[in-house]
Amino acid sequence: MSGSSARRQAITAVMAYQPPASSFDHAEAPGDIFGANVFTKAEMQKRLPKAVFKSVVATIELSRPLDPSVADAVASAMKDWAMEKGATHYAHVFYPLTHSSAEKHDSFLEPGDDGSSIAEFAGKTLVQGEPDASSFPNGGLRSTFEARGYTGWDATSPAYVLENPNGNTLCIPSVFVSMTGEALDHKTPLLRSQQAMATQAARVLKLFGHDDPGAIVSYAGPEQEYFLIDRHFFLSRPDLLNSGRTLFGAKPPKGQEFDDHYFGAIPERVLAFMLDTERELFKLGIPAKTRHNEVAPGQFEIAPMFERSNLAADHQQLLMVTMKRMAHKHGMELLFHEKPFEGVNGSGKHVNFSFGSTTVGNLMLPGDNPHDNAQFLVFCAAVIRAVHKYGGLLRASVASATNDHRLGANEAPPAIISIFLGAQLADVFDQVAKGGATSSKDKGTMTIGVDTLPVLPTDPGDRNRTSPFAFTGNRFEFRAPGSNQSIASPVYTINTIVTEALDHIATALEERVAAGEDFNHAVQKVLEEIVTDHGAVVFNGDGYSEDWQTEAEARGLKNLRTTLDAVPELISEESLALFDKYGVLSPREMHSRYEVALEQYALSITVEAKLTLEMATTSVLPAAVRYQTELAQNVAALTAAGVEGDTTMLAEFTAPVVALRAGLKALRAALAHDGATTPLAEAEHARDGLLPAMDAVRAAADEIETLVADDLWPLATYQEMLFIK
């Protein structure tokens, strides 16, 4: 089958699509199914002895140490509950340094002495599993022959049953560590950072009179952007199938320039997928709240409600798996790549976060008069100090080859990490720097001018979509994470840098108060110092402007444009000391993450380069040669008939074909390069050798696409993939 016929067949199949039978039950209320497949506190209370239940809840809600003696009782109850729901196997789910989920399935059934089988699930089995630790990215923490690694039960994240038509599985959220206890995952440092942050937050709160502030935790609410295309198109594109993004594709006549897709009516087929997905998410206890069309054609967003950051990170990974599965049910492919289509907006995963506890509430809530809310100002100042001191680390936490396609363009926050506070808070902190805040800008009202419409309350400040780190009313929003990554890495980075800032503030306040200084005066002086020393990170203007690039440099802010600019921040002396001091990641663990980042970067680009060479050689160039031959034959036929042939079209078409051949030669040579002897050298070659060669091939191929006869073009086009649903 020729490529062009495969493209035509894909279009025919898309047009003939019939939706699957609806599983929607009109008598079913969302509240009835929410958490139905989760081993919730309510389930535990029904099934566990009272003392065991209280012990486990204390671990979950109060961050108390897990009592190992409860494991057998919990395992037995968990097994009985899961088997009642049709589970035949259990799996310790963990999150290796690939940013994806991993799981190892084992059966509950054990052979008996009499040839029968017995369902067994002991406490030691719940607590610990053993996958191969050398087969996942580990950055040198494990050699190939050092295979032992352990998963460990995370009781703070509830177990759940994952449904499958052929049998259900009990899934147990777990950490993943080497046999020496070094973190091989994202969850372990997230839990460590949470513990460190809670300790320093409690010190600050004690100074404000909170002797028992409860378990301070960070909360997260990630907004997930994604693309949907018909699966027939996806399977016809080797680049999407293997790399998640299109390596070729001319810009369609119509893209997103009319702004008609953003928040538009959701296509019926997409809405059916969303409804089915939300039902599955509700059953898994994932509080999906918002759904809408995003800016680019074929792009959408889902956003859950806030949860504890560890649970939010687990739920985010489960959400991605569930969405992929449900898209297939509806004959579509869901793309989480940050830039699957050139020329239209890419996808991010905006991470909203805050800190607090059930006792003290949200510590990022300014109230109506933030200038009088000293506790809020102190915690907000901690974030300002943290982001200014460790902006490079924040940039490194979202660095990847795929996110490089998105960051810094006029569709995503710039690679320069700055903070947007809004008019009200910027004014308050400006007053602090001048000696003390005495007023806050009031909220206003808006009269629209239509008697039948209500008067609308307005916030005292606007929002700024060009800022990578923006205050949005009662939380900060980190807009730089990529759509395909785990939120655990940016969240544990935020937790850790804020921990250091809270430690600094607590120490400064304690010393001043111990020296006899009035507490309120001490708070003012510490705030004044932070705003003076770290206020350069606050920027409320247009982050997309060229002027900001110059101004940011003058302010001393780092502009880490690419992954290779950013990842060295992981192993700077300051970073190593920071993560080691608070027990989040040891220097050895930090170096491993640096090595993994380089390896993943080089691998990602190398795969794309090989795909570019293969597709251009076997699909694009043959189509171009066929059309070039047709044009030449036409000219020759006219000339033989005594008519002067028009050679203009042939000459116009020949130029990009020549450029394509030259580009393929250069790309082939770049791929044959074997001079890289270290992970850094390989990554640098990928950036400096492979990417430019790929870009040259693409430029020629995309020009050919705009000139070649449509019936000869082998690849599904942007116009087809983005607009045919």
Secondary structure, 3 states (H helix, E strand, C coil): CCHHHHHHHHHHHHHCCCCCCCCCCCCCCHHHHCCCCECCHHHHHHHCCHHHHHHHHHHHHHCCCCCHHHHHHHHHHHHHHHHHCCEEEEEEEECECCCCCEEEEEECEEECCCCCEEECCCHHHHHEECCECCCCCCCCCCCCCCCEEEEEECCCCCCEEECCCCCEEEEEEEEEEECCCCECECHHHHHHHHHHHHHHHHHHHHHCCCCCCCCCEEEEEEEEEEEEEEHHHHHCCHHHHHHCCCCCCCCCCCCCCCCCCCCCCCCHHHHHHHHHHHHHHHHCCCCEEEEEECCCCCEEEEEECCEEHHHHHHHHHHHHHHHHHHHHHCCEEEECCCCCCCCCCCCEEEEEEEEEECCCEECCCCCCCHHHCHHHHHHHHHHHHHHHHCHHHHHHHCCCCCHHHCCCCCCCCCCECCEECHHHHHHHHHHHHCCCCCCCCCCEEECCCCCCCCCEEECCCCCCCCCCEEECCCCEEECCCECCCCCHHHHHHHHHHHHHHHHHHHHHHHHHHHCCCCHHHHHHHHHHHHHHHHHHHECCCCCCCHHHHHHHHHHCCCECCCHHHHHHHHHCHHHHHHHHHCCCCCHHHHHHHHHHHHHHHHHHHHHHHHHHHHHHHHHHHHHHHHHHHHHHHHHHHHHHCCCCCCCHHHHHHHHHHHHHHHHHHHHHHHHHCCCCCCHHHHHHHHHHHHHHHHHHHHHHHHHHHHHCCHHHCCCCCHHHHHHCC
